[in-house]
Amino acid sequence: MPIPPSGLTCPADRATTVGCVTVIVTEGLSKRFPLGTDRAQRGGVTALDRLTVDIAPGVTGLIGSNGAGKSTLIKILLGLSPASEGRACVLGMDVATAGGPIRERVGYMPEHDCLPPDVSATEFVVHMARMSGLPPTAARERTADTLRHVGLYEERYRPIGGYSTGMRQRVKLAQALVHDPRLVLLDEPTNGLDPAGRDEMLGLIRRIHREFGISVLVTSHLLGELERTCDHVVVIDGGRLLRSSATSDFTRTTTTVAVEVTDTDRHPDGTTALRTALTAAGVGLRTDGAEPGTSHLLLIDVADDSTYDTVRDTVAGLGLGLVRMEQRRHRIAEVFHPREAEAEAGLQAKPQDAGLRTGLPADPQDERPQKGGGRDAV
Ligand SMILES: Nc1ncnc2c1ncn2[C@@H]1O[C@H](COP(=O)(O)OP(=O)(O)OP(=O)(O)O)[C@@H](O)[C@H]1O
């Protein structure tokens, strides 16, 4: 079911410039919820605060901590919830006036579990296809194709109530794809999945775009998985745009190189020996904050190409084994707390540790509650 990229322009002034191709445009978009029952919400909640962003075709990650406004934005984009101020266009259509036509061309995978337990995946997805306007035969054919695509073909006649979390997420994805949309909005599709399930879901998301040309907006609070999956990342916090950039801009290389060496009989603490020798050779080292001998990583400021030669020659001169020498990269976490994250980039051995300070876990393994605020503590 190859589908050409949408290539639509939004009527909003900014997007009508020649060559500007977008699937989503928002301009000064705000959403305020009126008074809540909660004491803290007495003045109402501003879920989106003058959000202005353009999203091009491709796979785009929408990142923000819990309560950042991701789901609210998706509901506005689908025409399900009116904005308080500003405007938004999806595939060139105004969300305020074209909710129905937008939902005909856009698939939506909600965050919450919304599946009926007593029907099979086939029955449910056929029903959703029919609701989207497909005739009966086409709905059945598309359902079979889509369930095969998401890896549920063998299980398609079993009641959904007996499915695992991963299978249920796939059913939600299938119903979002069944009507051949040009854009899908996926709200936390990896929620509740184990690492293998996450990888499979992320692989499916990439294939949705690569094989079928469908653009994807996917939300997550896991920085690492969006770094791996998306072409472009939009970061929001408290309903405001923090940054919108190509993923490669977020993760460009730094001038820091991490070096790990082995210990030897002559140098039982190889790291300290190398640190001393490099300092004597005038190589700039970052303070790693660890006691000498407790860290196996040295973080080196690369002044120019000769720094690599100096490190190599010093390691060889000491008779140490070079375990690794790797260029450090910036991480999306730096958008939230630039100084802390940068310092941490120097400290951490594994890039997937990135979310610890931000409260936004970089990787599934880090999705445990954090001390003093947990996942909400951006
Ligand atoms: N119907 C509502 N009534 C009142 N407040 C709401 C409503 N929906 C959302 N909010 C509030 O708006 C803010 C943004 O919520 P939203 O669900 O969009 O965030 P989110 O980024 O999707 O978070 P999560 O990752 O937890 O799903 C939150 O403070 C939330 O409590």
The ligand as an SDF file (V2000), in Angstrom:
LIG
                    3D

 31 33  0  0  0  0  0  0  0  0999 V2000
   -9.4490   17.3390   30.5570 N   0  0  0  0  0  0  0  0  0  0  0  0
   -8.5670   17.9640   31.3430 C   0  0  0  0  0  0  0  0  0  0  0  0
   -8.9810   18.7610   32.3630 N   0  0  0  0  0  0  0  0  0  0  0  0
   -8.1040   19.4230   33.1360 C   0  0  0  0  0  0  0  0  0  0  0  0
   -6.7600   19.3550   32.9650 N   0  0  0  0  0  0  0  0  0  0  0  0
   -6.2900   18.5660   31.9830 C   0  0  0  0  0  0  0  0  0  0  0  0
   -7.1710   17.8220   31.1210 C   0  0  0  0  0  0  0  0  0  0  0  0
   -6.3940   17.1490   30.2260 N   0  0  0  0  0  0  0  0  0  0  0  0
   -5.1190   17.4280   30.5190 C   0  0  0  0  0  0  0  0  0  0  0  0
   -5.0620   18.2880   31.5690 N   0  0  0  0  0  0  0  0  0  0  0  0
   -3.8500   18.8460   32.1610 C   0  0  0  0  0  0  0  0  0  0  0  0
   -3.0870   19.4360   31.1010 O   0  0  0  0  0  0  0  0  0  0  0  0
   -1.7020   19.2030   31.3220 C   0  0  0  0  0  0  0  0  0  0  0  0
   -1.1440   18.4910   30.1030 C   0  0  0  0  0  0  0  0  0  0  0  0
   -1.6780   17.1680   30.0890 O   0  0  0  0  0  0  0  0  0  0  0  0
   -1.3480   16.1400   28.9140 P   0  0  0  0  0  0  0  0  0  0  0  0
   -2.1270   14.8880   29.1860 O   0  0  0  0  0  0  0  0  0  0  0  0
   -1.5370   16.7960   27.6030 O   0  0  0  0  0  0  0  0  0  0  0  0
    0.2020   15.8820   29.1500 O   0  0  0  0  0  0  0  0  0  0  0  0
    1.1320   14.7590   28.5330 P   0  0  0  0  0  0  0  0  0  0  0  0
    2.3830   15.4300   28.1130 O   0  0  0  0  0  0  0  0  0  0  0  0
    0.4130   13.9670   27.5050 O   0  0  0  0  0  0  0  0  0  0  0  0
    1.4130   13.8550   29.8120 O   0  0  0  0  0  0  0  0  0  0  0  0
    1.5240   12.2550   29.9270 P   0  0  0  0  0  0  0  0  0  0  0  0
    2.8670   11.8830   29.4400 O   0  0  0  0  0  0  0  0  0  0  0  0
    1.3860   12.0170   31.3960 O   0  0  0  0  0  0  0  0  0  0  0  0
    0.4130   11.6550   29.1440 O   0  0  0  0  0  0  0  0  0  0  0  0
   -1.5940   18.4170   32.6150 C   0  0  0  0  0  0  0  0  0  0  0  0
   -1.3440   19.3400   33.6510 O   0  0  0  0  0  0  0  0  0  0  0  0
   -2.9570   17.8020   32.7630 C   0  0  0  0  0  0  0  0  0  0  0  0
   -3.2600   17.5920   34.1350 O   0  0  0  0  0  0  0  0  0  0  0  0
  1  2  1  0
  2  3  1  0
  2  7  2  0
  3  4  2  0
  4  5  1  0
  5  6  2  0
  6  7  1  0
  6 10  1  0
  7  8  1  0
  8  9  2  0
  9 10  1  0
 10 11  1  0
 11 12  1  0
 11 30  1  0
 12 13  1  0
 13 14  1  0
 13 28  1  0
 14 15  1  0
 15 16  1  0
 16 17  2  0
 16 18  1  0
 16 19  1  0
 19 20  1  0
 20 21  2  0
 20 22  1  0
 20 23  1  0
 23 24  1  0
 24 25  2  0
 24 26  1  0
 24 27  1  0
 28 29  1  0
 28 30  1  0
 30 31  1  0
M  END
$$$$
